[in-house]
């Protein structure tokens, strides 16, 4: 049968044996055709191998290689029922691994970002306080004159979204039947309401013009059996210099609102009252303990550089939110270890699935391996056939896993159907931060590592005896 180059190019990308004499006149020049004909002089029957001579066309040559063509035909073969089922199982394992990886990263990042945003919403991006303050101790006040100098800079900066000046003092809150220790933070009523707006549970609008208001957390309200409109007694302790004694000073306040942040360090300890009420118990009645600053999005570094030249070193301290609440942030950073453990476990599942299916495919097609080697294919080409099958399994599993993960994350972010106990997890539902960059990193990492791992079972083909493979 005479050689037809069009039929060969369209229908037969695999190596074939042809009659040399029939090729005369069929290939006047290799440059006219997309294939190059290489003649192996081992007999009167010659082997034709489809390849490329242009380096810029190398990727197309890889994609259009006969190994890929054979791999696709083997994958589509409907007669191999057992291997077909095993391939579906392997694709499912890869898809499950990818889905779990993406959902894990998205939920952990969403959880971390949700709590960080809560902390920043309540206390700002930057906190300026006394440099002598100790952790878990009553804050030391500083004069309003120093705070006024900082406020001038904040007013002139276009990187500032807002700021608030507050004063804090340890106190005892007493309800009708019980009492508890708290830190009373004095602020303007409108500022308190603006900060607590996302966390308000209940509010009494009639107390906006009063100076005897107090905001408490839902946890404190439940523990002391209080509600909006209820009266509480807030006891401060003030030094009496003339007598060198500390005397209690009770104040009768009415609950203007109840909030719930879900963060224990805030809900269990902090209440909000009128600023003048707290400053009365501070030295000179003219002191503040903290300036909280909120930066505009993307301008945090710029604002930090502007403030660090204004805050007097040794007297005051400029804290970022991460440093001021380092216990919360350190706890959140521990979650990254859990993420890495899950990623490694899921990657191992993916690698095991790929190597297992490759071994099954190789053992099931031993006779096929011997046959194409007898036709002239080398060991490397045979390995590429099975490597292409591994790549197809990996790509199919990754595509399905990405789709499932995206749908589940979208449903959770939209409908929030998975709820959490906020007193334990600090958030009321599973929060999701789906990022396509993370998805691409996971996909690229799995493709590269799985392809490298797939080379291990392919080495068994080199040890296969040709005569035994054909007779298998």
Secondary structure, 3 states (H helix, E strand, C coil): CCCCHHHHHHHCCCCEEEECHHHCCCCCCHHHCCCCCCCCCCCCEEEECCCCCCHHHHHHHHHCCHHHHHHHHHHHCCCCHHHHHHHHHHHHHHHHHHHHHHHHHHHHHHHHHHHHHHHHHHHCCEEEEECCCCCCCCCCCEEHHHHHHHHHHHHHCCCEEEEEEEEEEEEEEECCCCEEEEEEEEECHHHHHHHHHHHEEEECHHHCCCCCEEEEEHHHHHHCCCCCCCEEEEEEEEEECCCCEEEEEEEEEEEEEEECCCCHHHHCCEEEEEHHHHHCCCHHHCEECEEEEEECCCCHHHHHHHHCCCCCCCCEEEEEHHHHCHHHHHHHHHHHHHHHHHHHHHHHHHHHHHHHHHHHHHHHCHHHHHHHHHCCCCHHHHHHHHHHHHHHHHHHHHHHHHHHHHHHHHHHHHHCCCECCHHHHCCCECCCCCCHHHHHHHHHHHHHHHHHHHHHHHHHHHHCCHHHHHHC
